[in-house]
């Protein structure tokens, strides 16, 4: 009899790949998603299995700041409720968190899983709140495990089944649109605000959703099958990340080269949007410089942490 896994956020950028990874391993998958629901395998929900993967969250920092109450309700309170339900039923819960629980101060990365978290914004604060809820509720059962991941990219879906792309699902994929816009703009345009200004300061470690899904599946298989080991000391906080490092502007350079487009209409902002004068629209949301995650715990568990090369995937 195959294992069963519940996946929240199953219709999202990462969730779709997680569903696929478990199905390929012949798990019975029950997914929940707020949009793009496809019953009976995907149940349209706001949120007796062996494992649950909790991905559903408000994961856009600017949207979090615009709706702090709703963000806390989803990222913290709903997580606490799910952890309570899974813990009561003896289900292993894997909570997908973020590298934004760390401040990303220059010189601090890579961050160990045991490093003290200091979130730089509300998104990071609420994801950390979700982590603490899971660890607290499952403190004696050891049924909760945290997996922190960085910014993700991968296969997107057409928006509402039409011909429009849905690159906005990912903070990386959406840069394809910025490259197209820059290629049609001119840096010599008389309007000083024309074209695109792109961050060339903060370091990102874009990680492919297929790789993350594979790691989540391997974690679930290990933690579900190793109750004795889990209670005797399997780590409760894990981290996964690609080793590729780019600024957003450097990512645009890679994409422009692949697409055969010019970046003449794009300007690199090396001040991270913090300086005065011409530059990108200043965001009220503080973002870190570099939150690179150390994958030591996964490697020690024997879980494969290889990732597809960023340039190779496209």
N, C-alpha and C positions, 0 to 999 in steps of 0.2 A: 504494500500500500504506500503510495507516494505521500510525502510531506505536504502540508498546506501552509501557504503564506498569505497574510493580509498586507496589502500595499496601499497606504494613503498617498494621495497626490499622484495616482497611477496614470493620469492623463497628461501630466506635465513633461517638461523637457527630459528630466532624469527618470521620472516615473515610468515612462513608456519603455525605456531601455531596461529598467529593473524588471518589469513584467516579462519582457522578452528573455532576459537572462535566466530567470527562474523557470519559465516555460521550457526553455531549451534543456534545462537540467531535470525536466519531468516533474517539477513541483506542481501541485494544484494551486493556481493563483486566483485570489479574490482581490480585486482592485477597487478603490474608491476614488472618485474624482468629482470636483465641482463642475467642470466643463468637459465637453467632448465625451460624455458618458456613453457607454455602449453595453447595455445589459445583455445577458446576465453576468458576463465575466467582469464588467466594470459597473459598479453600482454608483448611482448619482447621490452622493452624500457629502455633507460638509466635512466631514472627516472620512468554536472548538478546534483554533489553529495551532501549529507548532511555532510559528514566528510571525512577527508583524514588523513591517518597515514603515517608519513614520517620516514621510517626506513633505507632507502638506504643510505649507507655511507661507506667510507674507515675506518674500525673500528679496524685495526691492527696497534698498535703504531709503530712497526718497519717498516712496509710498508709505513706508513705516512711519516716517516723521509726520506725514500728512494725516495719518490715522493711528495715533498711538494707542487708543483704547482698543480698536479693532485688532491691531497688531499684537497687543498683549493677550487678548482673548484667544487668538489663533495660535501664536507661537508659544505661549506659556500655559494658559488655562486649559486649552484643548489637549495639549501635550500631557498635562497632569492627569486629566480625565482618562485619556487613552492608556497611560502608564498604569493607572489604578485598575482599569478593566483587564488589561493583559496580565498584570501581575496576579490578580485574583484567579485567573484561569490558567496560570502556569505557562504563559506564552512568553517566549523570548522577544523582547522589543529592541529593535535597532533604530535609534534616533539619529537622523541625519542633521548634523550641525554645520558650522561654518568656521572658516579661518578668521572671520571678523570678531571672534571672541578675544582676539589678541589685538594690541594697539598698533602693531606694525611700525614701531619706532625704528629709524635707521640704525643698523648695527645689531639689532636683537635677533633677527631671523638667522637660521630656522628655529621655530618654536617646538620644543618637546611637548609631548602630550601632558606632561606633568608641570609645565610652566604655568605660573599664575595668570589667569585670564584678566584682561583689562579692556573691555570692549570700548571702541572709540565712538560708537553711535547707538541709537535705539535698536536698530536691527540686531547688532551684536549682543546688546544687553538682553533682548528678549530670547534670542537663541540660547544664550547662556542660562537664562531662566528656565528654558525648556530642558537643558542638560541637567540642571540641578533638580528639577522636578522628577525626571526619570531616575536619577541616581538615588534620590531620597526615597521615592516610593518603592524601589526595588532593592533597597539597601541590604535587607536580610536574605532575600531570595536570589540575588545576583542575576536576575532575569533581564536587566536593562543594560544596554551597551551603547556608547556614543561613537559615532563616526563623523569626524570633522573633514570637510572637503573645501577646496577653494572655488574660484569662479569656473563655471562649466561651459562647455560648448559641445555641439554634436548635431545630430539629425533633428530638424524641426519639421513641423506639420504645416500644411497649407491652412491659412486662417479661414475658418467657417467653410471648409471644403471648396473654396474658390481658388483662383489662380494667384492670389496674393501670397507672398511669402510671410512667414511668421518669425522672422529673425529676431523680433523683440523678445522672444522667449529666453534668449541668452544675451548677456552683456558682451559676449565675444562675437556671436553670429551677427548681431546688429551692426557691427563694424563694417560688414559687407556693404550695408546701405550707405555708411559714411564714405566709404571708398568710392562708390558710384557717384555720390554727390560731389565729392572733391574732384573727380575726374572730369566732371562737366562744368566745373568752376575755373576761374582764372585768378591766379595770385595777383594779377595786374589790374583786377577789376577796380573801377573807380570807387565803388562802395567798400570802405575798409572793413565792414562787417560781413562781406560776402565770403563764400567758401566755408571751410570747416576748420575749427581749431581743436586739436586733439591732445590729450594729456600725454606728455613724454617724461613724466617724473616718477609716478608710482609703478612698482613692479607687480606684475600679475604672473600667475603660474597656471595658465589655462589647462584644464584637465577634461578629457573626453568622457562623455556620459557612458559610453559602452564599457570603458575601463572601470569607472566607478560602479556600474551595475554588476560587473563580474566580481569585484571585491566584496560588495554587499552580499552577493549570493554565497561566496566562499565563507564569509564571516557567519552567516546564518547557518550554513551546513555544519561548521565547527561548533558553534555555541549550542545548537539544538542537540547535537549528538554527544556532547561532552559535559553532561550535567555535573559529574563528579569534579572534572577539571575546572568547570566554571565556578563552582563553589569554593574550590581550593585556591583560586587565584588567577584565572584568566583575566587579562586587563579589561577594565570597564570603559576606558577612553582610548579610542584608536584614531589614527589620522592617515589620510591618503592624499597624495598630490603628485602631479607630474613634476619633473625637474626643469622643464623648459621655463625660461624667464624672459618676459617681454614687458615693455610699456605698451599702452594702447596704441601709441603712434607706431611703434615697431611692429605690432601686430598688423596694423594697416599697411605698412610697407610690405610685409610678407604677402598679405592678401592681394595687394595691388600688383605685385610681381606675378603671382599665380594667375590673376585675371587679365594680365597684360594691359593694365590701366595706369594712367599717370596720377601722381599725388600732387600735381602742381597747385591744386586748389586747397591743399591742406597745410596748416601751420602747426608745428610742434610747440606745445606749451611745456616748458621745462620747470615751471613754477608750481605745477600742480593746481592751477586755478586759484592760487592763494595770493598772487601778486597784484599790484595795481596796474592800470593801463590796459592795452588791448589783450584779449585772452578769452577763454571760454566763460560762459555764464557761471558766476560763482555759485556753488551749491552750499546750502546751509548744513548739509550733512558732511561731517568730518569723515574722511576716508584715510586708511592707513597707507604707509609707504611700501612695506613689504611684510606680508604675513605668512611667508613660506612655512609649510608644515613638515616636521620630521616624521618619517614613516617607520621608525624603529620598531614599535610594538607589532605592527603587521608583519614585518620581516622576521621578527623573532618567533612569530606564530607559524611561520612557513607559508604565509599567504603571498601569492604572486603580486608584486607591486609594479610590474612593468607597465608602461603606457605607450600608446601610439605616438610617434613624433608629430608635433603640431603641424609642421609644414607638410608632412607625408599624408595626413588625413584628408586634406582638402583636395 
